[in-house]
Amino acid sequence: MSKWHALLIDDEEELVSTLVERLAYRGIEARYAVNGPQALELMENHPFDVVLLDLKLPGMSGSEVLAVIKQKWPGVPVIMITGHGGGEDAPMSELARAHDCLTKPVSIEILIAKMEEVLATR
């Protein structure tokens, strides 16, 4: 039985597919999406306990995806991730709606610890 279900959204498919595998080794069921529409479709069809969301996505931005998630699934915590520093490309109002913002590359241990932290406060 899984500890929890996570959705990882990042356009770097090799990165997120590897993270999904590494999470599975630790008993965490995870899926991934490489763009906003694909992520939202997954959310419509599967319950997730936590979302890891990249700020920079092709087409629909991470901020736009965050807004939809917070509107349709307000109880699901979202952790933003960026390879571009502290998220300066996203409006502060959107980042304030996320539970945290991590900078790439992020270790699997830090990622799991952050997920456990946000799930404990949910």
C-alpha positions as CSV (number, residue, x, y, z in Angstrom):
1,M,0.0,0.0,0.0
2,S,1.3,3.5,-0.9
3,K,2.1,6.1,1.6
4,W,0.4,8.7,-0.6
5,H,-0.2,9.6,-4.2
6,A,1.8,12.3,-5.9
7,L,1.6,14.1,-9.3
8,L,4.8,15.5,-10.7
9,I,4.4,18.1,-13.4
10,D,7.6,19.1,-15.4
11,D,8.4,19.4,-19.0
12,E,11.7,17.6,-18.4
13,E,10.4,14.1,-19.0
14,E,13.6,12.3,-18.1
15,L,13.7,14.1,-14.7
16,V,10.1,13.4,-13.7
17,S,10.1,9.8,-14.9
18,T,13.2,9.1,-12.9
19,L,11.7,10.8,-9.8
20,V,8.5,8.7,-10.2
21,E,10.6,5.6,-10.2
22,R,12.6,6.7,-7.2
23,L,9.5,7.6,-5.3
24,A,8.0,4.1,-6.1
25,Y,11.0,2.5,-4.4
26,R,10.1,4.4,-1.3
27,G,6.4,3.3,-1.3
28,I,5.0,6.5,-2.8
29,E,2.7,6.1,-5.8
30,A,3.4,8.8,-8.3
31,R,2.5,9.8,-11.9
32,Y,3.8,12.5,-14.0
33,A,2.7,15.0,-16.7
34,V,4.9,17.0,-19.0
35,N,2.4,19.9,-19.6
36,G,-0.5,21.6,-18.0
37,P,-3.4,20.1,-19.9
38,Q,-2.0,16.6,-19.4
39,A,-1.6,17.3,-15.7
40,L,-5.2,18.6,-15.3
41,E,-6.5,15.5,-17.1
42,L,-4.7,13.2,-14.7
43,M,-6.1,15.2,-11.8
44,E,-9.6,14.8,-13.2
45,N,-9.2,11.0,-13.3
46,H,-7.0,10.2,-10.3
47,P,-6.9,11.4,-6.6
48,F,-3.6,12.9,-5.6
49,D,-2.5,13.9,-2.1
50,V,0.3,16.3,-3.2
51,V,1.5,17.9,-6.5
52,L,5.0,19.0,-7.5
53,L,4.7,21.7,-10.2
54,D,7.3,23.3,-12.3
55,L,7.0,27.0,-12.9
56,K,8.1,26.9,-16.5
57,L,5.9,24.7,-18.7
58,P,5.3,24.9,-22.4
59,G,2.0,26.5,-23.3
60,M,0.1,26.7,-20.1
61,S,2.5,28.1,-17.4
62,G,3.0,26.6,-14.0
63,S,1.2,29.6,-12.5
64,E,-1.9,29.0,-14.7
65,V,-1.9,25.3,-13.7
66,L,-1.6,26.3,-10.0
67,A,-4.6,28.6,-10.3
68,V,-6.7,25.8,-11.8
69,I,-5.6,23.3,-9.2
70,K,-6.4,25.7,-6.4
71,Q,-9.8,26.4,-7.9
72,K,-10.9,22.8,-8.6
73,W,-8.9,20.9,-5.9
74,P,-8.3,23.5,-3.1
75,G,-7.3,20.8,-0.5
76,V,-4.4,19.4,-2.6
77,P,-1.1,20.9,-1.5
78,V,1.2,22.1,-4.3
79,I,4.9,22.4,-4.1
80,M,6.4,24.6,-6.8
81,I,9.8,23.7,-8.3
82,T,12.0,25.9,-10.5
83,G,15.3,25.7,-12.1
84,H,15.4,29.5,-12.2
85,G,16.1,30.6,-8.6
86,G,13.3,31.4,-6.2
87,G,10.4,31.6,-8.6
88,E,10.8,35.2,-9.7
89,D,9.0,34.5,-12.9
90,A,5.7,33.7,-11.2
91,P,3.5,36.4,-9.6
92,M,3.9,36.5,-5.9
93,S,0.2,36.0,-5.4
94,E,0.4,32.6,-7.2
95,L,3.5,31.5,-5.3
96,A,1.7,32.4,-2.0
97,R,-1.0,29.9,-3.0
98,A,1.7,27.1,-3.2
99,H,2.9,25.4,0.0
100,D,6.6,25.9,-0.9
101,C,9.0,26.5,-3.7
102,L,12.0,24.3,-4.3
103,T,15.0,25.0,-6.6
104,K,16.2,22.3,-9.1
105,P,18.1,20.2,-8.8
106,V,16.4,18.8,-5.7
107,S,17.4,15.7,-3.9
108,I,14.9,12.9,-3.5
109,E,15.4,13.1,0.3
110,I,14.5,16.8,0.3
111,L,11.6,16.3,-2.0
112,I,10.1,13.5,0.2
113,A,10.7,15.5,3.4
114,K,8.9,18.5,1.9
115,M,6.0,16.3,0.7
116,E,5.7,14.8,4.2
117,E,5.8,18.2,5.7
118,V,3.0,19.6,3.6
119,L,0.9,16.5,4.0
120,A,1.3,16.6,7.8
121,T,-0.1,20.2,7.9
122,R,-3.0,19.4,5.5
